[in-house]
Amino acid sequence: MTADGGGESALTLATRRLEAALAGLEQRLAQGRGQDGASDALRERLEAELESARAREQELEAAGAQASGALTRAIADIRAALGEKAASMGAG
């Protein structure tokens, strides 16, 4: 440091540059955290939607199996009714 304060001025300028650089870095880190937070929120939303879609898929599979069973029974009933009608027509 010099008596005229030139050294102190250089130190002050270097300190200000360092503080500005640190502030910029902190701002970038904060922005990165915000983006990570947004990514986390998006990931959570997509996971929830996927879970909902899987639950809906299971519901649809169950409904499809139920409908298939109902159709099988209906076909059997129709065949039985047609068989009875054919048998009664042959007897008459």
N, C-alpha and C positions, 0 to 999 in steps of 0.2 A: 504494500500500500504506500502510496506516495503522499507527501505533505499537502499537495494540491487537491487531493481527493480523486485523482484520476484512477487509481487502483480500486478504490471503493466504488466508483462509478462503473467500472468494468465488471466488478463482482456483482453489483446490483443488476446490471444488464443481463449477466449470465444467469442470475437467480430468477429474473423475470422470464427469460427464455425457457428455463427449466420448468418453472411453474406453469407457463403456457403449454409446454409440451405435455406435462402431467395432466393438466386440465383436459387437453385434447384426448389423451389416452383414456382418462376416466370417462369422458363423454362417449367415446367409441365403445368402451366396455359396457357402459349403461345401455347403449343402443343395442349391443349384442345381446345383453340380458333380455331386453324387450323383445328382440326377435326370437330368442329361445323361448320366452314366455308365450309368444304368439304361436310358435311351433308346437309347444307343449299343449296349448289350448286347442289347436287344430288337431293334433294327434289324439287328444282325449275325445274330441267331438267325433272324429272318424271311428275311433274304437267303440264309442257308444252306438254310432249308426250301424257298425258292423255287427255288434252284439244284437241289436234290434232286428237287423236283417236275418241273422241266424235264427233268432227266436221265431220270426215270421215264417222262415223256411220250414222249421219243424212243425209249426201250426198247419201250413199248407200240405206238408207231407201226411200229417195225421188226417186232415180233411180229405185228401185224395184217397187214402186207404179206406176211410169210412165210405166215401162215395163208391169206390170200387166194390166194396162188400155189398153195398145196397144194390148196385147194378147186378151183381152176381145173383143175389137173392131174387131180384125182379125177373131176371132172365129165367131162372129156375121155375119161378111161379108161372111165367108165361108158357114155358115149355110144358109144365104140368097141366095147365089149363088146356093147351092145344092138344095134348095127349088124351085128356079126358074127353074132349069134344070129338076127337077122331075115334076114340073107342065107342062113344055113344052113337056116332054116326054109323059105324060099322055094325052095331048091334041092332040098329033100327031098320 
